[in-house]
Amino acid sequence: MAGEEVQITLFETLRRSISADRLGTYLKAAGFDQQRALKLYVWNAYMGEAFHLPVQGVEVALRNCVNAGLCIKFGENWWEAPSFLKIADHERKGDIETAIKRIRNRKLPLITGQLVATLSFGFWVGVLQPRYNPDVWSSLLRGSFPDLPVDKSRYDLAASAKRIADLRNRIWHHEPIFRMDLSDEYRAAMELLGWLCPIKTEWLRPQCRVQQVLRQKP
């Protein structure tokens, strides 16, 4: 009985710091078992941690592939080329402006490598939109993504990248992911990574802990 009272006190304390709405999601999923709800909350965090490696692998590989194509089409400083800015949508231009401000605030050199590292995952996914296809990807898709399967198109690449970016955003914003089909999300991430760099995929796969943590779900 004493142990149960301590657990209830812990749950109530955490509900105040985590928020009733957020913790309530786990409580409901746990059949209103407070101890299991807390275990599920921690497991959700561990699951997000396990996804960091494959998601990071995808994000870094994607931005390097897209950057390669943009450099070929618009030059190394594509982000300031009038021909690129002419076709760029408002959100992508805003992403570039934000990245430049951050680089300058940190007093770092304003060079393409630094900009590529600063731009968000969403920027790179956004540049795969249909509006960029006529000017960029209609001629540069296969050269920029040499490992993209022959039966896959820019549309497939963009859809898969958006899916992983959405997962990344849920994890990075500490949202619940336990109700998702995480095994399939992992499959999708590794499939996309294989389209970007098969060698990197095989290098990372044995080091990924997603499947191991999945089996520990409370």
Backbone hydrogen bonds, N-H to C=O, Kabsch-Sander energy under -0.5 kcal/mol:
donor,donor_aa,acceptor,acceptor_aa,energy
5,E,1,M,-2.1
6,V,2,A,-2.1
7,Q,3,G,-2.1
8,I,4,E,-2.4
9,T,5,E,-2.2
10,L,6,V,-2.4
11,F,7,Q,-2.7
12,E,8,I,-2.6
13,T,9,T,-2.3
14,L,10,L,-2.7
15,R,11,F,-2.4
16,R,12,E,-1.2
17,S,13,T,-1.4
18,I,14,L,-3.4
19,S,15,R,-1.5
23,L,19,S,-2.4
24,G,20,A,-2.0
25,T,21,D,-1.0
25,T,22,R,-0.7
26,Y,22,R,-0.7
27,L,23,L,-2.2
28,K,24,G,-2.5
29,A,25,T,-1.6
30,A,26,Y,-1.7
31,G,28,K,-1.6
32,F,27,L,-3.1
33,D,30,A,-1.0
34,Q,32,F,-0.8
37,A,33,D,-2.3
38,L,34,Q,-2.1
39,K,35,Q,-2.0
40,L,36,R,-2.7
41,Y,37,A,-2.1
42,V,38,L,-2.1
43,W,39,K,-2.6
44,N,40,L,-2.3
45,A,41,Y,-1.4
46,Y,42,V,-2.4
47,M,43,W,-2.5
48,G,44,N,-2.0
49,E,45,A,-2.2
50,A,46,Y,-2.2
51,F,47,M,-1.6
52,H,48,G,-0.6
52,H,49,E,-0.9
53,L,50,A,-0.5
55,V,51,F,-2.4
56,Q,52,H,-2.7
57,G,53,L,-2.3
58,V,54,P,-2.1
59,E,55,V,-2.8
60,V,56,Q,-2.5
61,A,57,G,-1.7
62,L,58,V,-3.0
63,R,59,E,-2.3
64,N,60,V,-1.6
65,C,61,A,-2.0
66,V,62,L,-2.7
67,N,63,R,-2.4
68,A,64,N,-1.8
69,G,65,C,-1.7
70,L,66,V,-2.4
71,C,67,N,-2.5
72,I,68,A,-1.8
73,K,69,G,-2.1
74,F,70,L,-3.1
75,G,71,C,-1.7
78,W,75,G,-1.0
78,W,76,E,-0.7
80,E,77,N,-2.0
81,A,78,W,-1.1
84,F,81,A,-0.8
85,L,81,A,-2.5
86,K,82,P,-1.7
87,I,83,S,-0.7
87,I,84,F,-0.9
88,A,84,F,-1.5
93,K,89,D,-2.1
94,G,90,H,-2.2
95,D,91,E,-2.2
96,I,92,R,-2.1
97,E,93,K,-2.3
98,T,94,G,-2.5
99,A,95,D,-2.4
100,I,96,I,-2.5
101,K,97,E,-2.2
102,R,98,T,-2.1
103,I,99,A,-2.3
104,R,100,I,-2.5
105,N,101,K,-2.6
106,R,102,R,-1.6
107,K,104,R,-1.3
108,L,103,I,-2.4
111,I,109,P,-1.7
115,L,111,I,-2.2
116,V,112,T,-3.0
117,A,113,G,-1.6
118,T,114,Q,-1.1
119,L,115,L,-2.4
123,F,120,S,-0.6
124,W,120,S,-1.2
125,V,121,F,-2.0
126,G,122,G,-2.4
127,V,123,F,-1.8
128,L,125,V,-1.5
129,Q,126,G,-1.8
132,Y,129,Q,-1.7
133,N,130,P,-1.7
136,V,132,Y,-2.2
137,W,132,Y,-1.1
138,S,133,N,-2.9
139,S,136,V,-1.0
140,L,136,V,-1.7
141,L,137,W,-1.5
144,S,140,L,-2.5
145,F,141,L,-2.3
148,L,145,F,-1.8
152,K,149,P,-2.0
157,L,153,S,-2.3
158,A,154,R,-2.9
159,A,155,Y,-2.5
160,S,156,D,-2.4
161,A,157,L,-2.4
162,K,158,A,-2.4
163,R,159,A,-1.9
164,I,160,S,-2.0
165,A,161,A,-2.4
166,D,162,K,-2.6
167,L,163,R,-1.9
168,R,164,I,-2.7
169,N,165,A,-2.4
170,R,166,D,-2.0
171,I,167,L,-2.3
172,W,168,R,-3.0
173,H,169,N,-1.6
174,H,171,I,-1.8
175,E,170,R,-3.1
180,M,177,I,-1.7
182,L,180,M,-1.8
185,E,181,D,-2.0
186,Y,182,L,-2.3
187,R,183,S,-2.0
188,A,184,D,-2.6
189,A,185,E,-2.3
190,M,186,Y,-2.5
191,E,187,R,-2.3
192,L,188,A,-2.5
193,L,189,A,-2.4
194,G,190,M,-1.9
195,W,191,E,-1.5
196,L,192,L,-1.4
197,C,193,L,-3.4
201,T,197,C,-1.9
202,E,198,P,-2.2
203,W,199,I,-1.8
204,L,200,K,-2.4
205,R,201,T,-2.5
207,Q,204,L,-1.8
208,C,204,L,-0.9
208,C,205,R,-1.3
213,V,209,R,-2.5
214,L,210,V,-2.4
215,R,211,Q,-1.4
216,Q,213,V,-1.6
217,K,214,L,-1.4
